[in-house]
Amino acid sequence: GKKGKKEKGAKDKEGGAASSSSSSSASFCDSGVTYWEPMEVPVMSLILSLRESGALALKTLDKVLEGSGESPASFARPSPPPALALPSPGETPPTFFVNALDEALTFAHKSLLALLAAALSRLQKMERTVLSEAADQKRRKEEAMRKRAEEKGEPIPANAAAASAAEKKARLNCGRGTTSIRKDLLELASLPSEVEEHGELPNFTQILSAIEVSFGGLKLLGMKGLADKLEKAMTASNQETRRPKLPKGTQDFSPVRMAIREEVFRTITSVFKRHGAVQIDTPVFELRETLLGKYGEDQKLIYDLKDQGGELLSLRYDLTVPLARYCGSNAVEKLKRFHIGKVYRRDEPQMNRGRFREFYQCDIDICGSYDPMLPDAEILAVLVEILGSLPLGGEGEGGGFMVKLNHRKLLDALMGSCGVPPEKFRAICSAIDKLDKEPWEAVRKEMVEVKGLDGGAADLIGGFVVNEALTSKACGGTAGLVAKMKTEQRLATGGGKPELAKMFEDACEDLLTLDMYLRNLGAADKIVLDLSLARGLDYYTGVIYEAVVLGAGVGSVAAGGRYDRLVGSFSSRDVPAVGVSIGVERVFAVIERRLGIAVAPPSADGETGAAASAPASGTMSTVRQNTTDVLVCGIGGEEVVQAKRLALTRMLWDAGIACEFVYKKNANLKRQMDLASEQKIPILAMVGGEEVQKGTVKVRRLFHSDAEREAAGGEDAEKEVKESELVAAILDMLAAMGGTSADRMRRTVLSL
């Protein structure tokens, strides 16, 4: 009876296997199979699957050859193996499976290698076509540049391509994923032609992935079992060897870093509100036409989105143009607003210098017609107040930062009087603005060789922007430098052009008025007039400025200026405006460095933004992942204890006290104390059966460092209080500690 049941079960199992592969195995096996030994079934299934995989590869090869026009004779196409001649059931010799498996592996491998060679040949042909088209496009572009130069009467550059050297070269793109597929194909092409052992099967799965044979397609061809095996194998391989990758120029933030960011945002927002600003928000993307023509040479850094519904959209580059669009759309004529949000720039990221492709900006702007320089003075005072409230450290006279100041009219008058054509003003400004990163020789070379400026005009400009005698430090401040500039004959007369002389005089008057207001507001000491500051954005019309942290090596941390005609581009009338944008990512980089929070080293491709989850220095006792003050502990698993634990938690929450409890009904006290130690929670509120009966709670003060213990002057202190007195007792303990965890962490972050 047992033997009969065993044979019946084996027959049922075999029958299911036979029915699942009957359609696909008919071409390989003609004998009727009614019974297999248990160990023979999976081996036979694998043999059939490999033979079918080889057949599938040959079918795919035919499709590849049809699309490429290649001759099938160009590739070594293996012949299908003969049909299997199966022995009697239950009497299959071991050599049969060894030979059949070797034959199936060899056929599948050679078929896939033939498909690999055909796919690689097609990709190479595509690449040659694209390269040829790129070369033709380059020749047409150079010819167009020569033609334009002839029409304008300008000298034809010896090498037309040099005139566009500042443009970033477009990367060759043969189609999505082509580079990685081609790399895989090249690696796989080096596989041995003969299969010696079953260990070659993982390469088989890689080839299937490279040629994008879908698992769904395998299942439709009656190969569901093989598809499931391959999918499982490849998923496991990905998990073991491939880490998920962040997009280039972006970063993740650990809980500790987010706690620091929250405090910085809180500080900035409080200053904005203290000056009477109101908050607005705008979409993260705008119509493409809204952003076009506003950013000069930086226009190429805008992220364009794929058309999804008849509208051409782009991610916002900054928060200023969206503000101007907001004012125009809502007919706003007066507004003092602040806006904190993410912006996007397709720039080359420098993670260690705080330059990203996705980052936060904190903006404050004043829109409306007011007496000259009063709004400008308050914006600069706000900037100085915020930077002075943050622990930026830095080196140099006066402390951690300084604000560079200039005037767009002063720049235009300077360039015009030096012989720069008006149509080149913005381009030359863009070159001058690089003086904080590049030497004068490199900037001059760009002006002359790339921007097409006359060498004599470039030398005249250098006499002003890199002249040590024409600095605020040498002249004793803004007023002294303005007085010194007025003695410069070329500037004072505008190079013989009255309109430039008037422009220069207006700029000087604005700067002197602004300096007076800043002195009254107590912000003048941090601001220096700098003739080399030349913000390149097209919409500025008046004062311009940027802030730098001295000795930090992160570039500017804030920038802004006056833009009187930007709002008018979205409405029927101009609305004068002035504002500043704080690049908080660079501020965070400086603060994290001072706290000892180390950013993770770059990966192999240089792209990372992750940071360690905890500070490297001894600041963890106050810079924490959370700001929980109390852990409510239950001692014992009785229902009444658990109910009381939750009720006490609710009572503390209602009193505004940050508290938590362990998510386990019968957690022992040690586990709960371990959680408190791990998260540096300073107070335990403990309740057990005895405390429930008495209506009391035990409160214990915990110390998580020797410094904390010494400051408090004792061991962990525990006392028992009535439930009605619990809130007061905890508030007294927090006051003795110097405030809540949030208060103490805020002081740590903001008073480095």
Beta strands, then each sheet from edge to edge (+ up, - down):
strand 1: 278-279
strand 2: 285-287
strand 3: 313-315
strand 4: 335-344
strand 5: 358-367
strand 6: 401-407
strand 7: 527-529
strand 8: 543-549
strand 9: 556-562
strand 10: 577-582
strand 11: 630-635
strand 12: 659-661
strand 13: 683-688
strand 14: 696-701
strand 15: 718-722
sheet 1: 1+ 4+ 5- 10+ 9- 8+ 6- 7-
sheet 2: 2+ 3-
sheet 3: 12+ 11+ 13+ 14- 15+
end
